């Protein structure tokens, strides 16, 4: 049996069933990332080599970085950017 399509006569009507928001405690938030053209080409090349798409590769790379950062595997350096006055 085909799934019933939502009523789209009101463009501001909710499209998710009631209670759906409570089921997802950590909602997904979309972000944009600016890359140089050469970085974009490399990124697409890696995604093609891995047989995946850019979205999946970016999601994996960022989540891997966050996991490693929280585990203390990534060292950061703090330095002053303004000269002493």
C-alpha positions in Angstrom: 0.0 0.0 0.0 1.3 3.4 -0.9 2.3 5.8 1.9 -0.2 8.7 2.3 1.2 12.0 1.1 1.0 15.0 3.4 -1.5 17.8 2.6 0.7 20.5 1.0 -2.0 23.1 0.5 -0.5 25.1 3.4 3.2 25.7 2.8 3.7 26.6 6.5 2.0 23.4 7.8 4.2 20.9 9.8 5.3 18.0 7.6 6.4 15.7 10.5 3.9 13.8 12.5 3.3 15.0 16.1 5.9 13.8 18.5 8.6 13.3 15.8 10.7 16.1 17.2 10.9 14.5 20.6 12.2 11.3 19.1 15.3 13.1 17.9 17.1 14.5 21.0 20.1 15.8 19.0 18.8 17.4 15.8 21.0 17.7 12.8 22.1 21.2 11.9 23.4 22.0 8.4 26.6 24.2 8.0 28.4 25.5 5.0 32.2 25.3 4.6 34.2 27.4 2.2 37.1 25.7 0.5 39.6 26.9 -2.1 38.9 25.6 -5.6 42.0 23.3 -5.4 40.8 21.9 -2.0 37.4 21.3 -3.5 38.9 19.4 -6.4 41.0 17.3 -4.0 37.9 16.7 -1.8 35.9 15.5 -4.7 38.7 13.3 -5.9 39.0 11.6 -2.5 35.2 11.1 -2.3 35.3 9.5 -5.8 38.3 7.3 -4.8 36.4 6.1 -1.7 33.2 5.5 -3.7 31.2 7.9 -1.6 29.7 11.4 -2.0 31.0 14.7 -0.7 28.3 14.9 2.1 29.3 11.5 3.6 33.0 12.3 3.4 32.6 15.7 5.0 30.4 14.3 7.8 32.9 11.5 8.4 36.0 13.8 8.4 34.4 16.3 10.8 33.1 13.7 13.2 36.5 12.0 13.1 38.2 15.3 13.9 35.8 16.0 16.8 36.3 12.5 18.2 40.1 12.8 18.0 40.1 16.3 19.4 38.0 15.3 22.4 40.2 12.3 23.0 43.3 14.7 23.2 44.8 13.2 20.1 45.0 16.6 18.3 47.4 19.1 19.8 46.5 22.8 19.4 48.7 25.8 19.8 47.6 29.1 21.2 49.5 32.2 20.2 49.0 35.9 20.2 47.8 37.4 17.0 48.1 41.1 17.9 51.5 42.7 18.8 52.0 43.9 22.3 51.3 47.6 22.7 
